[in-house]
Amino acid sequence: MKSYSTEYSTEDYLMSCLLQRPSLINEIYVEPQVFQKSIVIKIIAICKKLYEKNKDFDYITIYDSFKEQKSKDIFTNYWADVINLDIKLGMFYEYQDTLIENYKNKKILEEFEKFKNNKIT
Protein backbone atom coordinates (compact mmCIF):
# COMPACT_ATOMS: atom_id res chain seq x y z
CA MET A 1 0.00 0.00 0.00
CA LYS A 2 1.09 3.54 -0.67
CA SER A 3 1.47 5.56 2.48
CA TYR A 4 1.03 9.27 3.07
CA SER A 5 2.93 11.41 0.61
CA THR A 6 2.78 15.06 -0.31
CA GLU A 7 2.35 14.05 -3.94
CA TYR A 8 -1.24 13.09 -3.11
CA SER A 9 -3.84 15.70 -2.31
CA THR A 10 -6.71 15.65 0.14
CA GLU A 11 -9.08 14.98 -2.74
CA ASP A 12 -7.03 11.91 -3.69
CA TYR A 13 -7.41 10.54 -0.17
CA LEU A 14 -11.14 11.32 -0.24
CA MET A 15 -11.50 9.54 -3.58
CA SER A 16 -9.57 6.53 -2.32
CA CYS A 17 -12.06 6.25 0.54
CA LEU A 18 -14.97 6.49 -1.87
CA LEU A 19 -13.58 3.99 -4.35
CA GLN A 20 -12.85 1.52 -1.56
CA ARG A 21 -16.23 1.98 0.16
CA PRO A 22 -18.96 2.89 -2.39
CA SER A 23 -21.64 3.47 0.26
CA LEU A 24 -19.77 6.65 1.24
CA ILE A 25 -21.14 8.30 -1.92
CA ASN A 26 -24.23 9.19 0.12
CA GLU A 27 -22.01 10.96 2.66
CA ILE A 28 -20.35 13.41 0.27
CA TYR A 29 -21.38 16.93 1.19
CA VAL A 30 -18.78 19.00 -0.66
CA GLU A 31 -19.79 20.86 -3.78
CA PRO A 32 -18.03 20.03 -7.08
CA GLN A 33 -16.26 23.41 -7.26
CA VAL A 34 -14.05 22.54 -4.27
CA PHE A 35 -12.26 19.86 -6.30
CA GLN A 36 -9.26 20.86 -8.36
CA LYS A 37 -9.14 17.80 -10.61
CA SER A 38 -11.83 17.58 -13.27
CA ILE A 39 -11.57 13.78 -13.29
CA VAL A 40 -12.66 13.73 -9.64
CA ILE A 41 -15.78 15.76 -10.43
CA LYS A 42 -16.63 13.36 -13.28
CA ILE A 43 -16.01 10.25 -11.17
CA ILE A 44 -18.21 11.51 -8.34
CA ALA A 45 -21.05 12.34 -10.74
CA ILE A 46 -20.82 8.88 -12.30
CA CYS A 47 -20.62 7.17 -8.90
CA LYS A 48 -23.72 9.01 -7.68
CA LYS A 49 -25.71 7.83 -10.72
CA LEU A 50 -24.44 4.27 -10.46
CA TYR A 51 -25.08 4.05 -6.74
CA GLU A 52 -28.56 5.49 -7.11
CA LYS A 53 -29.35 2.88 -9.74
CA ASN A 54 -27.44 -0.20 -8.50
CA LYS A 55 -26.51 0.59 -4.86
CA ASP A 56 -22.90 -0.14 -5.83
CA PHE A 57 -20.12 0.67 -8.29
CA ASP A 58 -16.68 -0.63 -9.07
CA TYR A 59 -13.86 -0.07 -11.54
CA ILE A 60 -15.69 -1.75 -14.43
CA THR A 61 -19.01 0.06 -14.00
CA ILE A 62 -17.29 3.44 -13.65
CA TYR A 63 -15.00 2.72 -16.61
CA ASP A 64 -17.94 1.69 -18.80
CA SER A 65 -19.74 4.92 -17.92
CA PHE A 66 -17.12 7.05 -19.66
CA LYS A 67 -17.90 7.55 -23.32
CA GLU A 68 -14.54 8.56 -24.78
CA GLN A 69 -11.45 6.35 -24.68
CA LYS A 70 -9.31 9.28 -23.53
CA SER A 71 -11.55 9.73 -20.47
CA LYS A 72 -11.42 5.99 -19.80
CA ASP A 73 -7.61 6.12 -19.92
CA ILE A 74 -7.47 9.11 -17.56
CA PHE A 75 -9.82 7.33 -15.17
CA THR A 76 -7.77 4.12 -15.29
CA ASN A 77 -4.58 6.02 -14.46
CA TYR A 78 -6.28 7.91 -11.65
CA TRP A 79 -7.81 4.71 -10.21
CA ALA A 80 -4.39 3.03 -10.26
CA ASP A 81 -2.86 6.01 -8.44
CA VAL A 82 -5.38 6.28 -5.61
CA ILE A 83 -7.00 2.90 -5.04
CA ASN A 84 -4.26 1.59 -2.78
CA LEU A 85 -3.47 4.72 -0.82
CA ASP A 86 -3.06 4.06 2.88
CA ILE A 87 -6.18 5.95 3.90
CA LYS A 88 -8.17 6.12 7.09
CA LEU A 89 -11.85 5.65 6.31
CA GLY A 90 -12.69 7.43 9.56
CA MET A 91 -11.11 10.58 8.13
CA PHE A 92 -13.58 10.73 5.23
CA TYR A 93 -15.45 13.67 6.77
CA GLU A 94 -12.26 15.45 7.78
CA TYR A 95 -11.01 15.14 4.19
CA GLN A 96 -14.19 16.89 3.05
CA ASP A 97 -13.88 19.60 5.71
CA THR A 98 -10.27 20.19 4.64
CA LEU A 99 -11.32 20.52 1.00
CA ILE A 100 -13.97 23.08 1.95
CA GLU A 101 -11.50 25.03 4.08
CA ASN A 102 -8.89 24.99 1.30
CA TYR A 103 -11.49 26.22 -1.18
CA LYS A 104 -12.53 29.07 1.10
CA ASN A 105 -8.90 30.06 1.64
CA LYS A 106 -8.29 30.01 -2.11
CA LYS A 107 -11.27 32.30 -2.71
CA ILE A 108 -10.14 34.70 0.04
CA LEU A 109 -6.67 34.82 -1.47
CA GLU A 110 -8.14 35.52 -4.92
CA GLU A 111 -10.12 38.45 -3.50
CA PHE A 112 -7.07 39.71 -1.65
CA GLU A 113 -5.07 39.64 -4.90
CA LYS A 114 -7.80 41.62 -6.65
CA PHE A 115 -7.72 44.20 -3.86
CA LYS A 116 -3.93 44.32 -3.93
CA ASN A 117 -3.99 44.92 -7.67
CA ASN A 118 -6.85 47.44 -7.47
CA LYS A 119 -9.13 45.17 -9.50
CA ILE A 120 -12.07 44.90 -7.10
CA THR A 121 -15.31 45.57 -8.93
DAKA-V785628 format. One record per residue. N is the residue number from 1. RES is the residue in one letter. OMEGA is omega in degrees with one decimal (none if undefined). D_CENTER is the distance of its C-alpha to the mean C-alpha in Angstrom with 1 decimal. Layout:
n;res;omega;d_center
N;RES;OMEGA;D_CENTER
N;RES;OMEGA;D_CENTER
This chain:
n;res;omega;d_center
1;M;174.5;19.4
2;K;177.9;17.7
3;S;-174.9;18.0
4;Y;177.9;16.6
5;S;179.2;16.7
6;T;178.6;16.0
7;E;178.0;14.8
8;Y;-178.7;11.4
9;S;177.4;9.2
10;T;-180.0;8.1
11;E;175.2;4.4
12;D;178.2;6.0
13;Y;176.8;8.0
14;L;-178.9;6.0
15;M;177.0;4.9
16;S;175.6;8.6
17;C;-176.6;9.8
18;L;-177.6;8.7
19;L;177.4;10.1
20;Q;-179.6;13.1
21;R;-175.4;13.8
22;P;-178.4;13.3
23;S;178.6;15.2
24;L;179.7;12.4
25;I;179.0;11.0
26;N;-178.0;14.0
27;E;179.3;13.0
28;I;179.1;9.9
29;Y;177.5;11.6
30;V;178.0;9.5
31;E;-177.2;10.3
32;P;-175.9;8.5
33;Q;179.3;10.4
34;V;-179.3;8.8
35;F;-179.9;5.9
36;Q;-177.6;8.1
37;K;-178.4;7.2
38;S;179.3;8.6
39;I;179.8;7.9
40;V;178.9;4.2
41;I;179.7;6.3
42;K;-178.7;8.9
43;I;-179.4;7.7
44;I;178.9;7.0
45;A;178.9;10.3
46;I;-179.2;12.0
47;C;178.2;11.3
48;K;179.7;12.6
49;K;-179.2;15.6
50;L;-178.5;16.3
51;Y;177.8;16.2
52;E;-177.2;18.4
53;K;-170.7;20.7
54;N;-175.7;20.9
55;K;177.8;19.5
56;D;169.9;17.6
57;F;177.7;15.7
58;D;-177.3;15.7
59;Y;-175.7;15.4
60;I;-176.9;18.4
61;T;176.6;17.6
62;I;179.6;14.2
63;Y;-178.5;16.1
64;D;-179.5;19.0
65;S;175.8;17.1
66;F;-176.1;16.5
67;K;-175.8;19.8
68;E;-180.0;20.2
69;Q;179.3;20.7
70;K;177.9;18.9
71;S;177.8;15.6
72;K;179.7;16.4
73;D;178.1;17.1
74;I;178.5;13.9
75;F;-179.2;12.0
76;T;178.9;14.6
77;N;179.8;14.3
78;Y;178.4;10.6
79;W;-178.5;11.4
80;A;-179.9;14.4
81;D;-169.7;12.7
82;V;-171.9;10.4
83;I;-177.1;12.3
84;N;175.6;15.0
85;L;178.5;13.6
86;D;-175.3;16.0
87;I;174.3;13.8
88;K;-177.8;15.4
89;L;178.8;14.4
90;G;179.7;16.4
91;M;-177.2;14.1
92;F;-178.3;11.3
93;Y;177.4;12.6
94;E;175.6;13.3
95;Y;179.4;9.8
96;Q;178.7;9.2
97;D;178.4;12.6
98;T;177.6;12.1
99;L;178.8;9.3
100;I;179.7;11.9
101;E;177.8;14.6
102;N;178.9;13.4
103;Y;178.3;13.0
104;K;179.5;16.5
105;N;177.5;17.9
106;K;-179.9;16.9
107;K;177.3;18.6
108;I;179.2;21.6
109;L;177.1;22.0
110;E;178.6;22.0
111;E;177.5;24.6
112;F;179.1;26.5
113;E;176.7;26.7
114;K;179.6;28.0
115;F;-179.2;30.6
116;K;-178.6;31.5
117;N;179.0;32.1
118;N;-178.3;34.0
119;K;177.7;31.6
120;I;178.4;31.0
121;T;none;31.9
